[in-house]
């Protein structure tokens, strides 16, 4: 089905007349057009343009303030590439708004939701900037040339602008109604998020009106899903006495329905937030879910499910300030309770941990001895520099560089990598960087020879890195969390970042069995198996001990361990 624009029904377009034509020219063009078009249509168009009262509506729905040749050129561009009109910024605001409305009516169905959303935001912004006084000046300038009486009162312009805004709203609603439901929801979410800076700023009035119309249209769906949420909440309460295994599957369904509900409701939530209002239905559902989480913990000691509910609510209902404050309190309380539970669990297994830590200490000590034995038998030494040479060496006494010696046991962190260089696509060599240090200082070794670099790294690995890997595992088994780049590592879990396009990124905690690893762009990367947008990375050359983390994780994956500390256990 071919699309058309209401701009084509404008009397100026019907008669092929310009906004500067006088009465005589308009009558002649109407007679000429009547030979090709419907006679009554041409007569009505002529009457609309000749009568000063009806002429104003035609002028304000056309392109006032534009020279006739410019109007013809823009009409051609409109039908050739509707989306291109968005880039036409140096136009009178009313003329530009009318062209954008026509463009919206002609836009391709294959245009992405984000592209359409940006188009609508631009359109709404232009409508917001229309100045009635400037419109009156533009129209009166044209009327002086065409011989029609000038508009005397700006109130007359404002009344007609109200009719134009109504036409703009209709164009927007028609464009959205033509989309499939998923694209409509995605477009509305993008429109409101971009126009209101995710609810933090007041959007254009046209966006508010569009969000209100959207709320009306989606009310039936939202109420039906809200009823489903209420039913699942009661099912979870009924199943709670049977234990967490009975509630878990219901929680899965509840999370799925809640996410779908929020997906549709998000434009309404953001619009309300941007206007300093609350979306009452969102508030009702959010507090009902929170109440379930509290009851699961208080009445049935299901702390993990209460924690899961809190995280879900923090993600889905960030637009509700009162809830966010309560969720922050809940999160702190749950963290305290989880810490207490963890302490009790730690107390039960303290003997096992003590044995494990003792094992790691023994292995770390053995690695030191190994380093000493290695230093005695296979000492590494090289001279670095062309004219003024510096000694680089590793041995039992430590690492020697630029006249100073650093004991092996003092080294707590390392990083290294190479950067290839080229000119016009022709390789010009590689610069290698190795950095080692303690907790307070670092020492940088810059190398050009690959053989020196690989020899030094091999020596550093045997003399220092094996011990540091045991040390990392020892800290993890003791309950510590460690950060490498934007990856936070625990013994049995890893926390990564879920990237979002139009909202804040989210930190996601996953078990090691739920992730996979790879190398990319000079970094070690850990990503969720089932979500490409959730990952974290640590640079080999910029972040400390990234190579060691990679070795621990990859070795652990090969052994199929659940905890990283199990990687080097017998």
MARRO-202448 format. One line per field, with one value per residue (C-alpha): z, y, x. Coordinates in nm, 3 decimals. Example, Ala and Ser with C-alpha at 12.3 -4.5 7.8 and 13.67 -1.06 7.14 Angstrom:
REM residues 2
w = 0.780;0.714
v = -0.450;-0.106
u = 1.230;1.367
//
This chain:
REM residues 570
w = 0.000;-0.115;0.136;0.088;0.281;0.391;0.256;-0.092;-0.004;0.075;-0.161;-0.272;-0.390;-0.544;-0.767;-0.816;-0.674;-0.469;-0.145;-0.329;-0.608;-0.613;-0.659;-1.037;-1.069;-0.825;-1.030;-1.354;-1.202;-1.062;-1.411;-1.565;-1.300;-1.339;-1.685;-1.525;-1.174;-1.015;-1.073;-0.723;-0.563;-0.761;-0.682;-0.309;-0.319;-0.502;-0.244;0.045;-0.094;-0.196;0.132;0.386;0.678;0.526;0.356;0.692;0.758;0.413;0.465;0.808;0.684;0.388;0.399;0.502;0.495;0.210;-0.144;-0.398;-0.569;-0.230;-0.149;-0.480;-0.417;-0.069;-0.193;-0.439;-0.163;0.061;-0.182;-0.291;0.064;0.350;0.625;0.462;0.556;0.913;0.806;0.662;0.963;0.814;0.758;0.931;1.219;1.103;0.749;0.884;1.121;0.832;0.620;0.907;0.963;0.594;0.614;0.909;0.701;0.423;0.630;0.530;0.737;0.752;0.931;1.272;1.593;1.713;1.386;1.394;1.760;1.689;1.400;1.628;1.897;1.636;1.511;1.861;1.931;1.616;1.706;2.052;1.895;1.675;1.761;1.683;1.635;1.381;1.200;1.177;1.035;0.774;0.664;0.650;0.443;0.190;0.199;0.115;-0.204;-0.287;-0.213;0.069;0.393;0.675;0.993;1.269;1.592;1.707;1.887;1.545;1.470;1.808;1.746;1.413;1.571;1.814;1.512;1.361;1.682;1.674;1.316;1.428;1.705;1.454;1.223;1.510;1.624;1.269;1.220;1.546;1.480;1.151;1.335;1.473;1.855;1.945;1.722;1.853;2.213;2.128;1.939;2.221;2.476;2.268;2.196;2.560;2.689;2.445;2.468;2.850;2.918;3.076;3.273;3.417;3.207;3.087;2.727;2.451;2.499;2.193;2.351;2.673;2.473;2.277;2.599;2.739;2.425;2.446;2.807;2.704;2.420;2.634;2.945;2.859;2.815;3.126;3.342;3.215;3.286;3.624;3.711;3.604;3.832;4.125;4.060;4.051;4.373;4.551;4.397;4.533;4.880;4.867;4.757;5.010;5.291;5.054;5.034;4.797;4.526;4.497;4.485;4.242;3.922;4.014;4.064;3.715;3.570;3.783;3.668;3.302;3.331;3.530;3.272;2.993;3.186;3.247;2.884;2.777;3.071;3.059;2.827;3.066;3.369;3.214;3.094;3.438;3.605;3.368;3.470;3.842;3.870;3.971;3.758;4.017;3.850;3.844;4.209;4.304;4.123;4.251;4.615;4.576;4.449;4.728;4.983;4.846;4.880;5.241;5.326;5.168;5.394;5.714;5.711;5.527;5.566;5.185;5.185;4.836;4.681;4.872;4.738;4.385;4.417;4.538;4.245;4.001;4.145;4.139;3.770;3.662;3.875;3.895;3.790;4.126;4.377;4.687;4.598;4.515;4.863;5.026;4.798;4.900;5.262;5.169;4.981;5.277;5.515;5.282;5.241;5.620;5.654;5.373;5.542;5.869;5.689;5.516;5.849;5.996;5.694;5.721;6.085;5.992;5.731;5.897;5.950;5.581;5.486;5.725;5.564;5.217;5.303;5.461;5.140;4.932;5.166;5.134;4.757;4.751;4.966;4.734;4.438;4.607;4.653;4.294;4.192;4.386;4.230;3.887;3.954;4.041;3.734;3.458;3.524;3.271;3.170;2.880;2.793;2.682;2.472;2.167;2.296;2.668;2.785;3.097;3.256;3.279;3.480;3.696;3.955;4.314;4.443;4.252;3.939;3.836;3.623;3.569;3.847;4.115;4.246;4.351;4.565;4.408;4.719;4.703;4.366;4.406;4.062;3.699;3.356;3.006;2.637;2.292;2.057;1.684;1.477;1.106;0.858;0.562;0.633;0.641;0.973;1.145;1.451;1.793;2.124;2.426;2.776;3.101;3.435;3.779;4.126;4.484;4.631;4.630;4.333;3.984;3.743;3.366;3.121;2.754;2.500;2.123;2.085;2.090;2.213;2.515;2.588;2.570;2.771;3.045;3.061;3.085;3.372;3.543;3.517;3.687;3.951;4.045;3.867;3.994;4.350;4.275;4.131;4.449;4.645;4.443;4.505;4.872;4.901;4.710;4.927;5.229;5.098;4.927;4.599;4.356;4.066;3.733;3.487;3.512;3.617;3.984;4.079;4.370;4.436;4.308;4.099;3.874;3.839;3.488;3.324;3.121;2.858;2.791;2.509;2.666;3.034;3.296;3.270;3.521;3.720;3.697;3.926;3.759;3.854;3.672;3.497;3.340;3.159;2.889;2.811;2.514;2.417;2.211;2.143;2.386;2.672;2.855;2.829;3.042;2.909;2.994;2.785;2.722;2.688;2.447;2.616;2.951;2.972;3.135;3.023;3.162;2.952;2.950;2.923;3.133;3.419;3.688;3.694;3.397;3.257;3.593;3.611;3.261;3.349;3.667;3.491;3.179;3.388;3.608;3.308;3.177;3.510;3.531;3.874;4.048;4.246;4.115;4.429;4.321;4.010;4.179;4.447;4.433
v = 0.000;0.331;0.614;0.974;1.297;1.533;1.814;1.706;1.801;2.159;2.404;2.553;2.211;2.117;2.427;2.443;2.794;2.976;3.161;3.487;3.452;3.713;3.646;3.665;3.410;3.176;3.192;3.120;2.824;2.684;2.695;2.527;2.255;2.184;2.047;1.774;1.731;1.708;2.038;2.057;1.994;2.279;2.515;2.442;2.497;2.830;2.940;2.845;3.056;3.360;3.394;3.559;3.365;3.017;3.116;3.136;2.763;2.684;2.919;2.776;2.416;2.504;2.657;3.023;3.218;3.013;3.140;2.951;2.788;2.665;2.514;2.325;2.194;2.073;1.895;1.704;1.609;1.505;1.242;1.127;1.067;1.150;1.102;1.359;1.642;1.610;1.761;2.071;2.293;2.644;2.682;2.879;2.662;2.629;2.534;2.286;2.134;2.087;1.920;1.691;1.594;1.502;1.315;1.115;1.013;0.887;0.724;0.373;0.084;-0.065;0.236;0.128;0.212;0.423;0.619;0.688;0.785;1.038;1.174;1.220;1.387;1.629;1.697;1.763;1.997;2.199;2.227;2.350;2.633;2.775;3.143;3.283;3.635;3.513;3.312;3.625;3.826;3.556;3.533;3.908;3.948;3.703;3.873;4.208;4.046;3.859;4.149;3.988;4.177;4.126;3.930;4.188;3.985;3.724;3.548;3.450;3.282;3.107;2.962;2.820;2.687;2.487;2.323;2.253;2.086;1.866;1.768;1.694;1.466;1.282;1.234;1.092;0.857;0.735;0.663;0.465;0.280;0.153;-0.025;-0.377;-0.376;-0.456;-0.181;0.065;-0.002;0.020;0.346;0.503;0.395;0.550;0.868;0.944;0.835;1.059;1.355;1.358;1.245;0.927;1.118;1.373;1.672;1.808;1.700;1.890;1.925;1.712;1.422;1.454;1.446;1.147;0.962;1.035;0.893;0.589;0.532;0.534;0.288;0.043;0.056;-0.266;-0.464;-0.316;-0.396;-0.754;-0.808;-0.638;-0.892;-1.173;-1.030;-1.019;-1.383;-1.496;-1.307;-1.497;-1.825;-1.757;-1.690;-2.011;-2.215;-2.062;-2.314;-2.590;-2.436;-2.235;-2.503;-2.457;-2.077;-2.055;-2.148;-1.905;-1.633;-1.707;-1.653;-1.345;-1.189;-1.257;-1.100;-0.803;-0.735;-0.746;-0.513;-0.261;-0.284;-0.153;0.087;0.243;0.535;0.622;0.597;0.821;1.077;1.096;1.129;1.410;1.603;1.550;1.300;0.935;0.656;0.511;0.171;0.123;0.221;-0.024;-0.316;-0.233;-0.219;-0.543;-0.717;-0.567;-0.690;-1.043;-1.028;-0.909;-1.185;-1.455;-1.352;-1.267;-1.560;-1.829;-1.734;-1.715;-1.452;-1.534;-1.485;-1.158;-1.045;-1.146;-0.946;-0.636;-0.647;-0.691;-0.395;-0.174;-0.253;-0.218;0.067;0.316;0.589;0.575;0.790;0.674;0.310;0.362;0.502;0.202;-0.041;0.115;0.042;-0.311;-0.370;-0.259;-0.478;-0.780;-0.723;-0.722;-1.039;-1.210;-1.113;-1.259;-1.577;-1.592;-1.547;-1.836;-2.048;-1.942;-2.043;-2.388;-2.433;-2.243;-2.559;-2.645;-2.292;-2.300;-2.619;-2.472;-2.150;-2.351;-2.551;-2.232;-2.089;-2.404;-2.393;-2.023;-2.096;-2.381;-2.146;-1.911;-2.199;-2.295;-1.940;-1.958;-2.294;-2.158;-1.849;-2.063;-2.280;-2.062;-1.699;-1.446;-1.146;-0.902;-0.556;-0.302;0.004;0.095;0.327;0.356;0.008;-0.096;-0.439;-0.635;-0.955;-1.202;-1.421;-1.544;-1.199;-1.040;-0.838;-0.605;-0.302;0.028;-0.034;-0.127;-0.468;-0.550;-0.865;-1.123;-1.137;-0.761;-0.785;-0.792;-0.686;-0.717;-0.620;-0.642;-0.631;-0.523;-0.250;-0.291;0.020;0.087;0.374;0.373;0.011;-0.095;-0.252;-0.053;-0.270;-0.349;-0.176;-0.408;-0.287;-0.481;-0.322;-0.473;-0.329;-0.350;-0.190;0.158;0.185;0.051;0.004;0.023;-0.175;-0.066;-0.315;-0.340;-0.690;-0.966;-1.220;-1.005;-0.947;-1.316;-1.422;-1.171;-1.265;-1.634;-1.562;-1.327;-1.587;-1.859;-1.637;-1.416;-1.491;-1.846;-1.717;-1.430;-1.669;-1.874;-1.548;-1.443;-1.777;-1.759;-1.419;-1.543;-1.850;-1.619;-1.435;-1.139;-0.987;-0.846;-0.605;-0.637;-0.361;-0.359;-0.725;-0.798;-1.147;-1.366;-1.726;-1.860;-1.568;-1.276;-0.938;-0.789;-0.489;-0.514;-0.240;-0.049;0.194;0.445;0.383;0.330;0.024;-0.253;-0.464;-0.835;-1.108;-1.450;-1.790;-1.901;-2.171;-1.895;-1.718;-1.779;-1.600;-1.473;-1.219;-0.908;-0.575;-0.643;-0.741;-1.047;-1.056;-1.240;-1.247;-1.399;-1.705;-1.603;-1.222;-1.056;-0.719;-0.842;-0.858;-0.714;-0.670;-0.601;-0.476;-0.690;-0.389;-0.133;-0.331;-0.515;-0.896;-0.945;-1.221;-1.399;-1.379;-1.521;-1.814;-1.891;-1.873;-2.068;-2.337;-2.355;-2.392;-2.678;-2.854;-2.778;-2.615;-2.430;-2.204;-2.040;-2.146;-2.508;-2.444;-2.523;-2.762;-3.126
u = 0.000;0.152;0.178;0.071;0.117;-0.159;0.059;-0.055;-0.413;-0.312;-0.491;-0.158;-0.040;-0.377;-0.375;0.001;-0.014;0.249;0.191;0.273;0.013;-0.266;-0.639;-0.625;-0.344;-0.521;-0.845;-0.657;-0.471;-0.795;-0.951;-0.648;-0.636;-1.009;-0.929;-0.715;-0.853;-1.196;-1.382;-1.530;-1.189;-1.036;-1.323;-1.291;-0.914;-0.970;-1.229;-0.999;-0.717;-0.921;-1.115;-0.880;-1.033;-0.994;-0.669;-0.489;-0.536;-0.393;-0.098;-0.012;-0.029;0.197;0.548;0.520;0.843;0.993;1.046;0.830;1.131;1.262;0.922;0.919;1.273;1.186;0.875;1.092;1.336;1.047;0.921;1.267;1.398;1.156;1.415;1.648;1.412;1.539;1.872;1.704;1.761;1.778;1.404;1.130;1.009;0.647;0.746;0.998;0.739;0.493;0.761;0.863;0.499;0.472;0.801;0.669;0.367;0.597;0.873;0.977;0.838;1.189;1.335;1.469;1.288;1.582;1.595;1.220;1.246;1.520;1.311;1.009;1.223;1.358;1.004;0.872;1.161;1.088;0.718;0.819;1.022;0.743;0.698;0.347;0.485;0.742;0.474;0.254;0.546;0.620;0.255;0.207;0.524;0.378;0.036;0.191;0.326;0.002;-0.231;-0.430;-0.508;-0.261;-0.337;-0.390;-0.389;-0.138;-0.425;-0.559;-0.226;-0.224;-0.571;-0.458;-0.137;-0.349;-0.513;-0.170;-0.052;-0.360;-0.269;0.087;-0.040;-0.256;0.044;0.246;-0.027;-0.092;0.280;0.295;-0.032;0.112;0.397;0.389;0.345;0.708;0.846;0.585;0.689;1.060;1.007;0.809;1.071;1.348;1.149;1.069;1.412;1.599;1.357;1.359;1.718;1.581;1.321;1.562;1.446;1.112;1.048;0.868;0.492;0.426;0.617;0.415;0.092;0.215;0.306;-0.041;-0.203;0.025;-0.079;-0.444;-0.381;-0.181;-0.398;-0.583;-0.261;-0.098;-0.399;-0.414;-0.045;-0.081;-0.351;-0.114;0.156;-0.088;-0.185;0.179;0.255;-0.021;0.100;0.450;0.310;0.107;0.408;0.648;0.577;0.697;1.042;1.259;1.253;0.876;0.893;1.187;0.995;0.716;0.977;1.107;0.758;0.705;1.030;0.943;0.596;0.730;0.999;0.742;0.512;0.790;0.903;0.562;0.520;0.868;0.773;0.489;0.719;0.985;0.733;0.574;0.915;1.017;0.703;0.758;0.473;0.439;0.300;0.061;0.025;0.404;0.422;0.147;0.312;0.661;0.552;0.353;0.667;0.875;0.621;0.656;1.034;1.006;0.758;0.975;1.259;1.072;0.830;1.027;1.397;1.446;1.719;1.846;1.501;1.457;1.794;1.693;1.370;1.556;1.797;1.507;1.318;1.627;1.666;1.303;1.170;1.456;1.209;1.026;1.222;1.031;1.084;1.451;1.510;1.342;1.527;1.857;1.765;1.657;1.980;2.191;1.992;2.017;2.391;2.425;2.217;2.411;2.737;2.613;2.505;2.840;3.016;2.819;2.906;3.267;3.270;3.143;3.412;3.694;3.893;3.864;3.968;4.259;4.380;4.333;4.517;4.794;4.816;4.845;5.105;5.307;5.281;5.368;5.672;5.760;5.728;5.977;6.217;6.153;6.238;6.561;6.652;6.564;6.779;7.075;7.048;6.907;6.991;6.857;7.063;7.053;7.180;6.920;7.002;7.208;7.479;7.415;7.328;7.137;7.154;6.828;6.858;6.668;6.834;6.803;6.896;6.606;6.534;6.818;6.733;6.916;7.164;6.907;6.805;6.447;6.397;6.170;5.953;5.883;5.709;5.330;5.210;5.311;5.182;5.323;5.245;5.362;5.240;5.298;5.371;5.340;5.364;5.124;5.045;5.411;5.523;5.798;5.848;5.704;5.760;5.745;5.666;5.708;5.616;5.672;5.641;5.529;5.214;5.369;5.601;5.658;5.947;5.905;6.117;6.092;6.229;6.264;6.408;6.147;6.402;6.492;6.123;6.026;6.330;6.260;5.888;5.977;6.211;5.967;5.691;5.893;6.049;5.751;5.422;5.369;5.397;5.156;4.896;4.904;4.872;4.566;4.397;4.487;4.311;4.008;3.962;3.975;3.667;3.831;3.711;3.968;3.931;4.109;4.010;3.629;3.613;3.547;3.657;3.548;3.637;3.303;3.172;3.260;3.089;3.067;2.898;2.577;2.591;2.268;2.206;1.971;2.002;2.268;2.489;2.424;2.670;2.585;2.723;2.757;2.894;3.207;3.003;2.788;3.073;3.330;3.657;3.853;4.120;4.046;4.221;4.501;4.270;4.149;3.769;3.512;3.155;2.819;2.741;2.381;2.412;2.654;2.600;2.732;3.111;3.418;3.777;4.121;4.411;4.723;4.953;4.761;4.605;4.797;4.814;4.579;4.800;4.788;4.408;4.383;4.611;4.413;4.075;4.174;4.343;4.037;3.806;4.021;3.987;3.615;3.642;3.357;3.589;3.907;4.095;4.046;4.257;4.591;4.471;4.568
//
